[in-house]
């Protein structure tokens, strides 16, 4: 018995010794010991520490205990204590699940780095994380433009686009020199190429492409080559559309159930049915209506807003159900974005990355105007719903991502408290759900 206890004590000491013998370096920076842990032989890293180091954008959902990471044009969703990872809504599997430890979210370091395309080198008890950088090697002329050859395959994002100017960000890449090209024959005023930063973990090359008014740039990539071609500008036919465009956003979805009632009713299912009914009613009244999701799938919060922005919507309405520990609480709440220029600039950086001062100024001004309109719309929606007999709790500002990232007037409606047993029971009745949808649709219709 004594021998057994002695062996157990020795094993425990060995395990503790191992956990303190590891040193983690993100790029060249040593990570504090409390930011990583070893469980058995698995090394975990504090998620925020890793993501901040590599410059990734992320959003934590405390209700569902999920983390959405946007990295190199990919959306990756991690769930606490789950080996299933969603990459652009497609499931993938990792051997070691993320965990909440000491009230912080930790990721298995080696598998996470593999997902992100980061390089890990382990030597003498030290773990170093590097980024695989693709260097711009050279360029050559082609009949209708230029081709830029990189060391490794690259991904690019169009961060800004106007009629004559295109900003292109090539992530995970660097150049050893700046480039400046011009070609009057092809209508290229300039192609300017430079590093965004010297930090290799956050590196990307920015291409600024400016063309003459009658030409436009077309960019493609194949393997390690980026092709920039010019062509005669296509002037689109102007179609006058007098119908108002509305984007309805059914909250949550997929692995994110939202609030769950005492009877087992899922918020994600109710708001999807509700959104479809609102859409149907508005379309019958000559509105163009889009849904951010039409089935039970998870959609990243930023992608919902980007979807609405790309549609050129006149109004964005996100539908949800609320929950509270006091089951007697009931009523509708309407939220609008609380204006803060500083906060919105941070949001812009998360959504688009680095933007020119001119672009930021224009987007800030546009958001300020839409925020003022959002508050008026929220109050009008409240008034219409109140006249229909619904119990209204309040109209208040709320810093929710979906109404923060949208460029048009936007509101978020908490349609009631699913934690209230009577309301949850009523939601099972089609006539109640349809009446709620009709009243919400009328409140939207009255705005135009």
C-alpha positions in Angstrom: 0.0 0.0 0.0 2.8 2.4 0.9 4.6 1.6 -2.4 1.4 2.3 -4.3 1.1 5.7 -2.6 4.7 6.5 -3.2 4.4 5.7 -6.9 1.3 7.8 -7.2 3.1 10.7 -5.5 6.1 10.4 -7.8 3.8 10.4 -10.9 2.0 13.5 -9.6 5.3 15.3 -9.1 6.4 14.3 -12.6 3.2 15.7 -14.1 3.5 19.0 -12.2 7.2 19.2 -13.1 6.3 18.7 -16.8 3.6 21.4 -16.7 6.2 24.0 -15.5 9.0 22.8 -17.8 7.3 24.0 -20.9 7.9 27.5 -22.2 5.6 28.9 -25.0 6.7 31.6 -27.4 4.3 33.3 -29.8 6.5 34.7 -32.5 9.4 36.0 -30.4 7.4 36.9 -27.3 7.5 34.7 -24.3 4.0 33.8 -23.0 3.3 34.1 -19.3 3.0 30.7 -17.6 -0.7 31.3 -16.5 -1.6 31.7 -20.2 -1.0 28.0 -21.0 -1.6 24.7 -19.3 -0.6 21.1 -19.8 -3.2 18.4 -19.2 -1.4 15.1 -19.3 0.7 15.5 -22.4 -1.6 18.0 -24.2 -0.6 21.6 -24.2 -3.4 24.2 -24.0 -3.1 27.9 -24.6 -5.4 30.8 -23.5 -7.5 31.5 -26.6 -7.4 35.3 -26.4 -3.6 35.3 -25.9 -3.1 33.3 -29.1 -5.6 35.1 -31.2 -4.4 38.6 -30.1 -0.8 37.5 -31.0 -1.7 36.5 -34.5 -4.1 39.4 -35.1 -7.2 37.2 -35.6 -10.7 38.6 -35.1 -12.9 36.7 -32.7 -16.2 36.9 -30.8 -17.1 34.9 -27.6 -20.7 33.9 -26.9 -21.1 33.4 -23.2 -24.6 31.9 -23.4 -23.5 29.0 -25.8 -19.9 29.0 -24.6 -18.7 29.2 -28.2 -15.8 31.2 -29.8 -16.0 32.3 -33.4 -12.6 33.2 -35.0 -12.2 34.9 -38.3 -8.8 34.2 -39.8 -7.6 34.5 -43.4 -11.1 34.6 -44.9 -12.3 31.6 -42.8 -14.8 31.5 -40.0 -13.9 28.8 -37.3 -16.2 28.0 -34.4 -15.0 26.3 -31.3 -17.3 25.0 -28.6 -16.5 24.3 -25.0 -15.9 20.6 -24.3 -16.6 19.6 -27.9 -14.3 18.0 -30.5 -16.4 19.3 -33.3 -15.2 22.5 -35.0 -17.2 24.3 -37.6 -15.0 25.7 -40.5 -17.2 27.9 -42.7 -20.2 26.0 -41.3 -18.7 22.6 -42.3 -17.9 20.2 -39.4 -14.3 19.1 -38.7 -13.0 17.2 -35.7 -10.0 17.6 -33.4 -8.7 15.1 -30.9 -8.7 17.3 -27.9 -11.6 19.5 -27.1 -11.4 23.2 -26.0 -12.0 23.7 -22.3 -12.9 26.4 -19.8 -10.2 26.5 -17.1 -10.2 29.0 -14.3 -13.0 30.9 -16.1 -11.0 31.3 -19.2 -11.3 29.5 -22.6 -8.3 27.4 -23.6 -7.5 25.8 -27.0 -5.3 22.8 -27.7 -2.3 24.6 -29.1 -0.9 22.1 -31.6 -4.3 21.3 -33.3 -5.4 25.0 -33.3 -2.1 26.1 -34.9 -2.6 23.4 -37.6 -6.1 24.7 -38.3 -4.7 28.2 -38.7 -1.8 27.2 -40.8 0.7 28.2 -38.2 4.1 26.5 -37.8 5.0 25.0 -34.4 8.6 24.1 -33.4 9.3 22.2 -30.2 12.9 22.1 -28.8 14.3 21.4 -25.4 11.1 22.2 -23.5 10.3 25.3 -25.6 7.4 25.6 -28.0 7.7 28.3 -30.7 4.7 29.3 -32.9 5.5 30.9 -36.3 3.5 32.0 -39.2 4.2 30.5 -42.7 5.0 33.7 -44.6 4.7 33.7 -48.4 7.2 36.2 -49.8 6.5 38.1 -53.0 9.3 37.1 -55.2 8.9 39.0 -58.5 6.4 40.3 -61.1 6.1 40.1 -64.8 4.0 41.8 -67.5 1.2 40.1 -69.3 -0.7 41.6 -72.3 -3.6 43.0 -70.2 -1.8 43.6 -66.8 0.7 42.1 -64.4 1.3 38.9 -62.6 2.9 38.7 -59.1 4.6 35.5 -58.1 4.6 34.4 -54.4 6.7 31.8 -52.7 3.5 30.0 -51.5 -0.2 30.0 -52.4 -1.9 33.1 -51.1 -5.4 34.4 -50.2 -6.5 38.0 -50.8 -9.4 40.1 -49.5 -10.7 43.3 -51.2 -10.8 45.7 -48.3 -12.0 48.7 -50.2 -13.4 49.3 -53.7 -14.6 52.3 -55.6 -15.0 53.0 -59.3 -11.3 53.7 -59.9 -9.5 52.5 -56.8 -9.1 49.0 -55.4 -7.4 48.1 -52.1 -6.3 44.4 -52.0 -4.9 42.7 -48.8 -2.9 39.5 -49.4 -2.7 37.8 -46.0 0.2 35.8 -44.7 2.6 37.5 -47.1 5.5 40.0 -47.1 7.7 41.7 -49.6 11.4 42.6 -49.3 10.8 45.9 -51.2 8.1 48.3 -52.1 6.8 48.3 -55.7 5.3 51.1 -57.8 4.1 50.4 -61.3 2.2 52.5 -63.9 1.0 51.7 -67.4 -0.8 54.3 -69.5 -1.6 51.8 -72.3 -3.5 49.6 -69.9 -5.2 52.5 -68.1 -3.3 51.8 -64.9 -2.6 55.0 -63.0 -0.6 53.1 -60.4 -0.2 49.8 -58.7 1.5 50.3 -55.3 2.7 47.4 -53.2 4.0 47.5 -49.6 4.0 45.6 -46.3 1.3 46.4 -43.8 3.6 45.6 -40.9 6.9 44.0 -40.1 5.2 41.7 -37.6 5.2 38.3 -39.4 2.3 36.9 -37.5 0.1 39.8 -38.5 1.6 40.3 -41.9 -0.1 41.1 -45.1 0.8 42.9 -48.3 -1.5 45.7 -49.4 -1.9 46.4 -53.1 -3.4 49.8 -54.1 -4.6 49.6 -57.7 -5.8 52.9 -59.3 -7.1 52.8 -62.9 -8.3 55.5 -65.4 -12.0 56.3 -65.4 -12.7 54.1 -68.5 -10.8 51.0 -67.1 -11.4 48.6 -64.2 -9.1 46.1 -62.5 -9.9 42.4 -62.2 -8.0 40.3 -59.7 -7.6 36.5 -59.6 -5.1 34.1 -58.0 -3.9 30.7 -58.9 -1.5 28.7 -56.8 1.2 31.2 -55.9 0.4 33.8 -58.6 -1.7 36.9 -58.3 -3.1 38.2 -61.6 -4.1 41.8 -61.9 -5.7 42.6 -65.3 -7.5 45.6 -66.6 -10.5 45.8 -68.9 -12.9 48.3 -70.3 -15.2 49.5 -67.5 -18.6 47.9 -67.7 -21.3 50.5 -67.0 -24.2 48.7 -65.4 -27.7 49.4 -66.6 -29.5 51.5 -64.0 -32.6 49.8 -62.8 -34.9 52.0 -60.7 -36.3 49.9 -57.9 -39.0 51.6 -55.7 -39.5 48.6 -53.4 -37.9 48.8 -49.9 -35.4 46.1 -49.1 -35.6 44.5 -45.6 -33.2 42.0 -44.1 -34.7 39.8 -41.3 -32.2 38.1 -39.1 -33.4 35.0 -37.2 -31.1 34.9 -34.2 -28.8 32.0 -33.3 -29.0 28.7 -35.3 -27.2 25.5 -35.7 -25.1 24.6 -32.7 -26.1 27.9 -31.0 -29.7 27.2 -29.7 -30.1 30.6 -28.0 -32.4 30.6 -25.0 -34.2 27.4 -24.0 -37.6 27.5 -22.3 -38.6 25.2 -19.4 -40.6 23.1 -21.8 -37.6 22.6 -24.0 -38.5 25.2 -26.7 -35.4 26.4 -28.6 -35.2 30.1 -29.3 -33.4 29.4 -32.7 -36.4 27.4 -34.0 -39.1 29.9 -32.9 -37.4 32.9 -34.4 -36.7 31.1 -37.7 -40.5 30.3 -38.0 -41.3 33.8 -36.9 -38.9 35.4 -39.4 -40.3 33.3 -42.3 -43.8 34.4 -41.4 -42.8 38.1 -41.2 -41.0 37.7 -44.6 -44.2 36.2 -46.2 -46.4 39.0 -44.9 -44.0 41.8 -46.0 -43.6 40.3 -49.5 -47.4 40.3 -49.9 -47.2 44.1 -49.3 -44.6 44.8 -52.0 -41.4 44.6 -49.9 -38.2 42.8 -51.0 -37.2 40.6 -48.0 -34.1 38.6 -47.3 -33.3 36.2 -44.4 -29.8 35.8 -43.1 -30.5 32.1 -42.6 -33.4 30.0 -44.0 -32.7 26.8 -42.1 -31.1 25.6 -38.9 -27.5 26.6 -39.5 -25.0 28.7 -37.5 -24.1 32.0 -39.2 -21.3 34.2 -37.9 -22.6 37.6 -36.5 -20.3 39.6 -38.7 -21.4 37.6 -41.8 -25.1 38.5 -41.0 -24.3 42.2 -41.1 -22.1 41.9 -44.2 -24.9 40.1 -45.9 -27.3 43.0 -45.2 -24.7 45.6 -46.2 -24.1 43.8 -49.5 -27.8 43.6 -50.2 -28.1 47.4 -49.8 -31.0 46.9 -47.3 -33.1 49.8 -46.1 -33.6 48.2 -42.7 -32.1 45.3 -40.7 -34.3 43.6 -38.1 -32.8 40.9 -35.9 -35.5 38.7 -34.1 -34.8 37.1 -30.7 -36.4 35.7 -27.6 -35.3 36.8 -24.2 -34.8 34.8 -20.9 -34.6 35.7 -17.3 -34.4 33.9 -13.9 -37.6 35.5 -12.8 -40.1 33.5 -14.8 -42.9 36.1 -14.3 -41.1 38.7 -16.5 -42.7 39.2 -19.9 -42.9 41.7 -22.7 -41.2 42.9 -25.9 -37.9 44.9 -25.9 -36.5 46.9 -28.9 -32.8 47.7 -29.1 -30.9 50.1 -31.3 -27.1 50.7 -31.5 -25.7 53.1 -28.9 -23.6 55.6 -30.8 -20.0 56.0 -29.9 -17.5 57.0 -32.5 -14.6 55.4 -30.7 -16.4 52.1 -30.2 -17.6 52.1 -33.9 -14.0 52.7 -35.2 -13.0 49.6 -33.2 -15.8 47.7 -34.8 -14.8 48.8 -38.3 -11.2 47.6 -37.6 -12.5 44.2 -36.6 -14.7 44.0 -39.7 -12.4 45.3 -42.4 -9.0 45.6 -40.9 -6.9 48.7 -41.7 -8.9 51.3 -43.7 -7.8 54.7 -45.1 -8.6 57.7 -43.0 -11.0 58.9 -45.7 -12.9 55.7 -45.8 -13.2 55.5 -42.0 -14.5 59.1 -41.9 -17.2 58.3 -44.5 -18.3 55.1 -42.8 -18.5 56.8 -39.4 -20.7 59.6 -40.8 -22.9 57.0 -42.5 -23.3 55.0 -39.3 -24.1 58.1 -37.2 -26.9 59.0 -39.6 -28.3 55.4 -39.6 -28.0 55.2 -35.8 -30.2 58.3 -35.4 -32.7 56.7 -37.7 -32.5 53.4 -35.9 -33.6 55.0 -32.6 -36.6 56.6 -34.4 -37.5 53.3 -36.0 -37.2 51.4 -32.7 -39.6 53.9 -31.1 -42.1 53.6 -34.0 -41.9 49.8 -33.9 -42.6 50.0 -30.1 -45.7 52.2 -30.7 -47.2 50.0 -33.4 -46.7 46.8 -31.3 -48.1 48.5 -28.2 -51.3 49.5 -30.2 -51.6 45.8 -31.2 -52.0 44.8 -27.6 -48.5 43.4 -27.0 -46.8 44.1 -23.7 -43.8 46.4 -24.2 -41.0 46.6 -21.6 -38.6 49.2 -23.1 -36.8 50.7 -26.0 -33.1 51.0 -25.1 -29.6 51.1 -26.7 -27.8 47.8 -27.0 -24.3 47.2 -28.3 -25.1 44.0 -30.2 -22.7 42.9 -32.9 -25.4 42.5 -35.6 -26.7 46.0 -35.3 -23.3 47.5 -34.7 -21.8 46.2 -38.0 -24.7 47.0 -40.2 -24.5 50.2 -42.3 -28.3 50.8 -42.6 -30.8 51.6 -39.8 -31.0 48.4 -37.7 -33.0 47.2 -34.7 -33.0 44.1 -32.6 -36.4 42.9 -31.2 -36.6 40.6 -28.2 -40.1 39.3 -29.0 -40.8 38.1 -25.5 -39.5 36.0 -22.6 -39.3 32.3 -23.4 -38.5 31.8 -19.7 -42.2 32.8 -19.0 -44.1 29.5 -19.1 -47.3 31.0 -20.4 -45.5 32.7 -23.3 -43.6 29.6 -24.1 -46.8 27.6 -24.2 -48.5 30.2 -26.5 -45.6 30.0 -28.9 -46.5 26.4 -29.7 -49.9 27.7 -31.1 -49.6 28.6 -34.9 -52.3 31.3 -34.6 -50.3 33.1 -31.8 -47.0 32.9 -33.8 -48.7 34.1 -36.9 -50.3 37.0 -35.1 -47.0 38.0 -33.6 -45.4 37.9 -37.0 -48.2 40.0 -38.5 -47.8 42.6 -35.9 -44.0 42.8 -36.3 -44.5 43.0 -40.1 -47.0 45.8 -39.7 -44.6 47.7 -37.4 -42.0 47.5 -40.2 -44.4 48.4 -42.9 -45.5 51.5 -41.1 -41.9 52.9 -41.2 -42.1 53.3 -45.0 
